[in-house]
């Protein structure tokens, strides 16, 4: 309805409807926890950080909270673990030893 000066609502990568202009996160390289930031997502992130510390790896762990981007990656259940663009686990909180095994295989 452009006749009356109303602007069409634009969506950004973060799903905030244009409030922050955040760019989409490049998930093709690196380690990411996917989820809305709930307690289970934070628990998975802590397990990933602990596993990386035990493996002696100094990698950053990203956190993607935009559900549009998470769904675009094919994830329908969170929390999920994404390593170099591949979903290694979704829908449950992994233990530190499970994360270590997955990271060693990846």
C-alpha positions as CSV (number, residue, x, y, z in Angstrom):
1,X,0.0,0.0,0.0
2,X,2.5,2.5,-1.2
3,X,0.0,5.3,-1.8
4,X,-0.3,6.4,1.8
5,X,3.4,6.4,2.6
6,X,3.5,3.1,4.5
7,X,6.7,1.2,4.2
8,X,6.8,-2.5,3.5
9,X,8.2,-4.4,6.5
10,X,11.6,-5.8,5.6
11,X,13.2,-8.8,7.2
12,X,16.9,-9.0,8.0
13,X,19.0,-12.0,8.6
14,X,18.3,-12.0,12.3
15,X,14.6,-12.0,11.9
16,X,14.0,-8.8,13.8
17,X,12.0,-7.1,11.0
18,X,14.6,-4.5,10.2
19,X,15.6,-3.2,13.6
20,X,19.2,-4.1,13.7
21,X,20.4,-4.8,10.1
22,X,22.5,-7.8,11.3
23,X,24.2,-9.8,8.5
24,X,23.6,-13.5,8.1
25,X,26.2,-15.6,9.9
26,X,28.5,-17.6,7.6
27,X,28.2,-21.1,9.0
28,X,30.2,-22.8,6.2
29,X,33.4,-22.8,8.4
30,X,33.7,-23.2,12.1
31,X,31.7,-24.6,15.1
32,X,28.2,-23.3,15.8
33,X,25.5,-24.1,18.3
34,X,22.1,-23.6,16.8
35,X,19.2,-22.6,19.0
36,X,17.2,-19.8,20.5
37,X,19.5,-19.3,23.5
38,X,17.6,-21.4,26.0
39,X,19.2,-23.4,28.9
40,X,19.6,-26.5,26.7
41,X,21.4,-24.5,24.0
42,X,23.7,-22.9,26.6
43,X,24.4,-26.4,28.1
44,X,25.4,-27.7,24.7
45,X,27.7,-24.7,24.1
46,X,29.4,-25.3,27.5
47,X,29.9,-29.0,26.5
48,X,31.4,-28.0,23.2
49,X,33.8,-25.5,24.9
50,X,34.8,-28.1,27.5
51,X,35.4,-30.7,24.7
52,X,37.5,-28.2,22.7
53,X,39.6,-27.4,25.8
54,X,40.3,-31.1,26.5
55,X,41.3,-31.6,22.8
56,X,43.6,-28.6,23.1
57,X,41.9,-26.7,20.3
58,X,41.6,-22.9,20.4
59,X,38.5,-22.5,18.2
60,X,35.7,-20.0,18.6
61,X,32.2,-21.4,19.2
62,X,29.4,-19.4,17.5
63,X,25.8,-19.3,18.4
64,X,23.1,-18.9,15.7
65,X,19.7,-17.9,17.2
66,X,17.8,-16.8,14.1
67,X,15.2,-19.6,13.5
68,X,14.9,-18.7,9.8
69,X,18.6,-19.3,9.3
70,X,18.5,-22.5,11.5
71,X,15.6,-23.8,9.4
72,X,17.5,-23.0,6.2
73,X,20.3,-25.2,7.4
74,X,17.7,-28.1,7.6
75,X,17.5,-28.2,11.4
76,X,14.0,-28.7,12.8
77,X,14.9,-29.5,16.4
78,X,17.3,-27.5,18.6
79,X,19.8,-27.4,20.1
80,X,22.0,-28.5,17.3
81,X,25.7,-28.7,16.6
82,X,27.1,-27.5,13.3
83,X,30.7,-28.1,12.3
84,X,32.0,-26.7,9.0
85,X,28.5,-26.5,7.5
86,X,27.5,-30.0,8.5
87,X,24.9,-30.8,11.2
88,X,26.4,-33.4,13.5
89,X,23.6,-33.6,16.0
90,X,20.2,-32.0,16.6
91,X,17.3,-32.2,19.1
92,X,19.3,-33.1,22.2
93,X,22.1,-31.9,24.5
94,X,25.3,-33.8,23.9
95,X,27.7,-34.7,26.7
96,X,31.2,-33.5,26.6
97,X,32.6,-37.0,25.6
98,X,30.0,-37.2,22.8
99,X,31.1,-33.8,21.5
100,X,34.7,-34.9,21.6
101,X,34.1,-38.0,19.6
102,X,32.1,-36.0,16.9
103,X,34.8,-33.3,16.7
104,X,37.6,-35.9,16.3
105,X,35.6,-37.5,13.4
106,X,34.9,-34.2,11.7
